[in-house]
């Protein structure tokens, strides 16, 4: 796309694919599920034209980046380790960049600021706010208790999408993220029902995702969800910690995360600001 360059960068013993364009201060874009560097294609072009060097990796397990086999290779420590080394390569003189995250990339961006605030100049996150750790509440158990066994995070612990087909899975998640995955059915629409793409996603763009995920599959991306319990254990030492990096937060009023029980109250009634004291704006 319009002069976007691509290369592989070796970090933590694996190859991470990055797309990049522009010169100037580095902005590191972190994607979510089921996304790729390609999810930031418009932002790469826009920000590179404004004097920034826009860089978007495929996170480990996605796209052209390496995909270790073991589930345990996708903990927050592994992902943040990749990002720290990546930042050192991208900005060897200062070793500090701007970060923009969405979904899982958003979650990892919060943790990057928590673990290594020296690596982030400022942060813009979309969709998922930083939420304080609670040692009494295991995340998967909570979602299962609130939403039942069919909730996607519960189902992702064992789901196999092979029977559905890559194209169907990609379009379902990009167009209308299914919250409930009934056992034996998975999606609310019959599999032979045509999916109408939204105005902001062309058939050509959707096919890019389909082509890539047909090569890589969904097992490694879903391993991020399968490490939620493990991450909960690893994050024990940071209970009570706050994010002190300057940050802005953007969320859609129809966003899945925004509609979760108690989320609006947390974001707007002071809890979020308490946990992220340098939060400058919520949009």
N, C-alpha and C positions, 0 to 999 in steps of 0.2 A: 504493500500500500504506500504509494506516494513517497518513496525514499526511506521507508522504515528499514533499518538494518537489523540483522539477526546474527547472533553468535552464541557459542557455548562457553560457559565459565565454570571452571572446576572449583567446587567448594565442598568441604567435608567429605572428600573422596568420591563425590558424584558430580555429574555434569548438569548444570542448570542452563536451560535455554532462555535467552533474553532478547526482547525486541527493543530497539532504542532509536531515538532521533533527536537531533538538536545539540546545541552547545550551551554551556552555562551551568548554573546550580542544578544538581541532580534531584529529580522527583521520582521516587520509587513507587510504582503502582502494584498493589497486591490483590489478586483476584480471589473469587470465592468458588462455590460449587453450583452447577457444573460448568465452570468458566475456564478461560485461558487468558494468555497475554492479550489475545484478540478482543477481549471484552473492553479493553482500554484504547482501542484503535483510534477513536475520535479524540480522546483526551491527549493521546500521544501527539497527534497532528496539531491540535490547538495549542498545547503548552509549549511544544518545541518551536512554534512560530512566535512565541512571546519571550524567547530568550532563556528557555530552560532546556535541560537535557532530560528528556522523558524516557524512563526505562521501565519495562514491564516484563517480569519473568513469568515463565510457566513454573509454578511451585512444584516441588518434588512430587512425582507420581502423576503429573499432568503433562499433556502435550509432548513436546520434544525433550523435556527434561528426563533424567533417569528416574526409574521407578523401582526402588528396592522391594523385594518380595515380602518381607516380614511386616506384619501389622505393627509391631513395636517400633518400626523405623519412621513412624509418622506422629510421634509425640510433639508437643509444643517445643520441647528442648531441641529436637532435630530441626524443626522448621526455623526456629529463631537462630540456631547455629548456622543454617544456610544463609539466612538474611544478613547476619553480622559479617560473615566472610564475603558475601556478595557486596555489601557496602564498602568494605575495605578495598575491594578490587575496583569498584566504580569510582570511588573518591579517595585514592590512596593518600592524598596530601592532608585532607581534613578528616576523612572517615566519618562524615556526618551528612545526612541527606534529609530532604522533605519526604514524607510518606503519605500515601493515600491508599486506603483499604476499603474493601467491600466484603461482607459476609465472612467466610473463613479468613480472608486476607485482612479484614477488619479486626477480627479476634487476635490474629497473630501480630498485627500492628500495635494493638494495646499492650500485648505482652512484650513486644520489642521495646516499647517505651518503659515498661516496668523493669525489665531485666537490664537493658542497656540504654538508658536515657542519653548517654553520651553519643549515641549513634543517630539521634533524630533531632533535627532542627525544630520541626513543627509537624503536626499531624492533622489530616482531614480524614475522618472515618464516616462510612455510610452504613446504615442499617442496624448494626448491633452496638449498643453502648457498652462501655466498660462496666461490668457488674462485679461488685465485691464478692470475694470468695467466702463461702459458708462451709465450715468443716462438718456441720451437722446434716448437710443436704447433698446427696450424690445426684449429679445432674440427670443422668438417664433415668434413675428411679423416680425423680420428681416429674419429669415429662410423662413417664408411663402412668404415674398415679393420676395426673391431671387429665391427660388425653387418651389414655388406654393403650393397648397393645398395637393398634393400627397407626399410631402417630409415627411420622416418617423417621424420627431419630431412633425410636424404639425398633422400628422395622429394619432400619439400616444396619443394625447390629448383626443381622443374618441374611439380609435380602440378596437375591440373585436376579439381575435384570436380563440375563441371557435369553430367557424365553420371550421377552417383550420386544427386544430389538433396539439397537442404538438410536436410530432416528426417532422412534417414539419417545424414548426416555429423554433425549435432549430437548425435543420440542415441548414436551410436557413441562419440564423444569424451567425452560427459558420463557415460556409464554404464560404459564399459570401454575406456579409452584404448588404441587399437590401436598397438602398437609397430612392427609390420611391415606394410607396404603393398605386397603383391606387385603387380608391374606387370601390368596387364590385369585385376586382380581387386580390388585396393585393400584390401578388408576380408576377415577370415577367415570371416565368415558370408555365406551367399548373400543377395543384396539383397532377395529376397522373403521372407526369414525375419523373423518378428516379433521385435522387441526388447522384452524385459521390463524395465520401469523398476525401479530399486532403490527401497527403501522410503522413502528420503529425497528422492525426486524425483517429484512428481505429474505426471500427463499435462498438467494446466493449466500447471504451471511449465515443463515441457519445451517446450510450445507457445509460450511467451513467447520463448524463445531462437530457435525455428524461425521465428517471425514476423519477428523483428528481422533474423536473418541472411538471410531471403529477400529483404529489402530491400537489404541491404548486400553480401552475398556474402562470400567467404572470401579473396579476393585480397589485400586490404590487411592483414588479420590475419596471413596467411602471409608477408607482406613482412618481418615481424619476423625470421622464420627465415632469410629470404633475405639478411639483413644480418649474419649471424653472422660471415662472413669480413671484411666491412667493419668491423664493430665490433672484431674482433681487431686490425686495423691501427690503428684510432683509439685503442685502449687502450694502445698501446705505451709512452707516457710514464708510465703508472701501474704498470708492472711492479714488483713488490716492495712496493707500497703496501698499507697495512692499513686495515681499517675500525675506527674508534675510537668510533663511536656506540654507546651502550648498546643491547644487542640480546638478544632471545630468539628461539629457533628451534624450530619444531614440524614434525614430519614423521611421516607414517603408515608403519607397518612394511611395508605393501604398496605404498607410493608408488613410481612408476617411477624417480624420481631416486635414491631410497634404495637401490634394487637395482642401480644401475650399478656396474661393476667398480671396486673401491677406495673407493667412497663411504662405506661404513660405517666403514672404517678411518680415513679422513680425518676424519669427523665425531667419532668417539669416541676416537681415539688421539692427539689433540693438534694435528693439522694445522689444523683449523678454528679452534680457540682461538688458535693462533699468528697466524692471518690476521685474526682478529676478537678482539683482546685484551679488549674490553669485553663479550664474549659472556657472559651471565649464566646462561643455562639452555638445555639442549637437551631437548626432550620428544619 
